[in-house]
């Protein structure tokens, strides 16, 4: 998930990415389809910016703040 988040951070105007089973990200679905055609697993999954942000929020909602996690905590 962190890698997907990084793609969106690096490309601020992109709202949807297409991923092939080998983990490559594509801006255009047709390019993902063409690449996937050369793979054993031709699955393509899509992720939107909103989905990623929502999933990351859900992951961090249950975490409590621990002051000992601070870099300068002793």
PyMOL commands that set and color helices and strands:
alter all, ss='L'
color gray80, all
select helices_A, chain A and resi 2-10+29-36+49-61+67-69
alter helices_A, ss='H'
color red, helices_A
select strands_A, chain A and resi 16-20+25-26+44-48
alter strands_A, ss='S'
color yellow, strands_A
deselect
rebuild
show_as cartoon
